[in-house]
Amino acid sequence: MASLAERVRGNGRIAAGLLLNLLVSICIVFLNKWIYVHHGFPNMSLTLVHFVVTWLGLYVCQKLNIFAPKSLPLSRLFLLALSFCGFVVFTNLSLQNNTIGTYQLAKAMTTPVIIVIQTLFYQKTFSTKIQLTLIPITLGVILNSYYDVKFNFLGMVFAALGVLVTSLYQVWVGAKQHELQVNSMQLLYYQAPMSSAMLLVAVPFFEPMLGEGGLFGSWSASALLMVLLSGVIAFMVNLSIYWIIGNTSPVTYNMFGHFKFCITLFGGYVLFKDPLSVNQGLGMLCTLFGIFAYTHFKLSEQEGSKCKLAQRP
């Protein structure tokens, strides 16, 4: 009976963790969009707030022994911290200048770009099945962008830059974790303050610091509350992702990611009344099909590799 009770409690914790991640992951997209649309808060300044709150949150976590920090050479993290700035800033600029549907679908291009980078620069090989899944993903994104009534050229430039820098960041994170023998939280513990310092230097060149529309300008109490809440939620997204990866299987994590993807797409059209054409809908379905196929083949290959290793004498 005790083991059954423990299993129930364990499943309850996993369900609570997944629910928290679902809520904060969807909330951060809609909240940031709301801040841009209704308050006009500057993009890089909002990203700076996110980084500072994440840094403070991680400091509290290590004091509570949620993870143990590891001493790392800052010089080896410079490019990683710079790409961290770039991927968050460009992703937020994409959200600011595109509909939520276009923003969300553009992010799906990260997988094809990562595969191209790893093939060209890291001599990594991918099966034909995996490569073929990139066709519907890419085709769907192109269809959606072409038929988007609110098509924004600048928004698509930011989306493309966001995808490129995000892909580089994800490849480098994996390489750095392996090279330095650290987990994602230990790495983020150093990235966040370094990225905060970089943005603090860069923000005055691109956005006003004082006066109307500046980071330290006269904002309403509701705007400041929204910005602070956005920072806290951004930290909770990072924390919950780390927890889910550590406590569930890759299948659960990936399938749950697809569920969030669909809900975010649907919520964007409901909350912000973004127009949706039939061709855009087909593009979304095409991309979703490609994502599901990629995940299915990728996980099947991973399971096959584990079975082969287990069968070795």
PyMOL commands that set and color helices and strands:
alter all, ss='L'
color gray80, all
select helices_A, chain A and resi 2-39+43-63+74-97+100-107+110-121+128-146+153-180+184-206+221-247+250-271+278-311
alter helices_A, ss='H'
color red, helices_A
deselect
rebuild
show_as cartoon
